[in-house]
Amino acid sequence: MPNTKHTRNTIVHEYIVKTKPWLPLFAVWGAEWMIVSLIAVIGEWKFPDWLNVALLGLAVLVSIFILLRSTGASDKRSKTAGQTDGGVFSGSGFIVLLPALLLAGTVLLLEGLHAVDPYFRELFRSLLVSFFYVQLGVFAGRSFIYLGLWLFALSAIIGTFYIGFSIEVLGLFGGASLIACGWLLGRIARTAAAPTE
């Protein structure tokens, strides 16, 4: 009888390898989240109002560049190998990033509808991201579960006792956790792609 857990982990790791060109997106959005929080720490009055919008726009442009570059590289590899694999935009590649995209869409939709009070925005984001990490950890490894539980615990402490510092603390550590998540996924992708002897 085949080991279903091993088979599931192998399939998830193959998906992570396929989405490796998209992994820099975690660093881009983690850095954006951290920089916006650093601006809040230093004091928004020292910076022009349009700076946060400019940082968001820059993160979007860099993300588009990464997506276009990964699509072009995937097309070249497919043509060279004579394959018709669509890379990260294929069904199997896209499915791994679908939860992250749905999470981002959820945050944007609820914030756009003003369903989340601005005072609790960082708490809301970090709780959703912690849920994403734990869900990812169920399939990709315990490291993500620990990352999610740590961010949840931090969010609970800040939300309960220090909500006034949520922008600074949760923004900095939430952004750092996104960068760590991208690094962990990259490590899995490198290990899974390495030839076995």
Solvent accessible surface area in square Angstrom, and as a share of the most:
residue,aa,sasa,rsa
1,M,226,1.01
2,P,105,0.66
3,N,98,0.50
4,T,99,0.57
5,K,121,0.51
6,H,120,0.54
7,T,64,0.37
8,R,96,0.35
9,N,44,0.23
10,T,57,0.33
11,I,77,0.39
12,V,20,0.11
13,H,55,0.24
14,E,94,0.42
15,Y,61,0.23
16,I,1,0.00
17,V,46,0.27
18,K,73,0.31
19,T,1,0.01
20,K,82,0.35
21,P,33,0.21
22,W,8,0.03
23,L,13,0.06
24,P,52,0.33
25,L,28,0.14
26,F,18,0.07
27,A,46,0.36
28,V,26,0.15
29,W,75,0.26
30,G,0,0.00
31,A,39,0.30
32,E,29,0.13
33,W,15,0.05
34,M,51,0.23
35,I,73,0.37
36,V,33,0.19
37,S,1,0.00
38,L,80,0.40
39,I,13,0.07
40,A,19,0.15
41,V,77,0.44
42,I,91,0.46
43,G,11,0.10
44,E,101,0.45
45,W,202,0.71
46,K,110,0.47
47,F,64,0.27
48,P,64,0.40
49,D,139,0.72
50,W,159,0.56
51,L,40,0.20
52,N,52,0.27
53,V,107,0.61
54,A,44,0.34
55,L,27,0.13
56,L,82,0.41
57,G,32,0.31
58,L,105,0.52
59,A,6,0.05
60,V,63,0.36
61,L,117,0.58
62,V,54,0.31
63,S,11,0.07
64,I,80,0.41
65,F,123,0.51
66,I,10,0.05
67,L,50,0.25
68,L,121,0.60
69,R,129,0.47
70,S,2,0.01
71,T,43,0.25
72,G,31,0.30
73,A,39,0.30
74,S,5,0.03
75,D,64,0.33
76,K,146,0.62
77,R,136,0.49
78,S,13,0.08
79,K,165,0.70
80,T,122,0.71
81,A,64,0.50
82,G,67,0.64
83,Q,109,0.48
84,T,140,0.81
85,D,57,0.30
86,G,33,0.32
87,G,9,0.09
88,V,3,0.02
89,F,99,0.41
90,S,23,0.15
91,G,62,0.60
92,S,34,0.22
93,G,0,0.00
94,F,71,0.30
95,I,87,0.44
96,V,31,0.18
97,L,14,0.07
98,L,71,0.36
99,P,60,0.38
100,A,22,0.17
101,L,80,0.40
102,L,123,0.61
103,L,30,0.15
104,A,50,0.39
105,G,35,0.34
106,T,47,0.27
107,V,18,0.10
108,L,122,0.61
109,L,109,0.54
110,L,53,0.26
111,E,25,0.11
112,G,55,0.53
113,L,118,0.59
114,H,150,0.67
115,A,66,0.51
116,V,18,0.10
117,D,80,0.41
118,P,83,0.52
119,Y,120,0.46
120,F,90,0.37
121,R,73,0.27
122,E,14,0.06
123,L,27,0.14
124,F,41,0.17
125,R,62,0.23
126,S,0,0.00
127,L,60,0.30
128,L,39,0.20
129,V,13,0.07
130,S,3,0.02
131,F,131,0.55
132,F,18,0.07
133,Y,0,0.00
134,V,45,0.26
135,Q,71,0.31
136,L,23,0.12
137,G,4,0.04
138,V,72,0.41
139,F,74,0.31
140,A,8,0.06
141,G,31,0.30
142,R,170,0.62
143,S,47,0.30
144,F,2,0.01
145,I,45,0.23
146,Y,133,0.51
147,L,27,0.13
148,G,0,0.00
149,L,98,0.49
150,W,107,0.38
151,L,0,0.00
152,F,110,0.46
153,A,48,0.38
154,L,33,0.17
155,S,0,0.00
156,A,43,0.33
157,I,88,0.45
158,I,11,0.06
159,G,22,0.21
160,T,96,0.56
161,F,146,0.61
162,Y,114,0.43
163,I,38,0.19
164,G,50,0.48
165,F,121,0.50
166,S,2,0.02
167,I,69,0.35
168,E,41,0.19
169,V,38,0.22
170,L,0,0.00
171,G,0,0.00
172,L,45,0.22
173,F,94,0.39
174,G,0,0.00
175,G,0,0.00
176,A,39,0.30
177,S,2,0.02
178,L,25,0.13
179,I,66,0.33
180,A,37,0.29
181,C,0,0.00
182,G,10,0.10
183,W,141,0.49
184,L,22,0.11
185,L,7,0.04
186,G,7,0.07
187,R,110,0.40
188,I,27,0.14
189,A,0,0.00
190,R,120,0.44
191,T,99,0.58
192,A,45,0.35
193,A,61,0.47
194,A,50,0.39
195,P,125,0.79
196,T,132,0.76
197,E,221,0.99
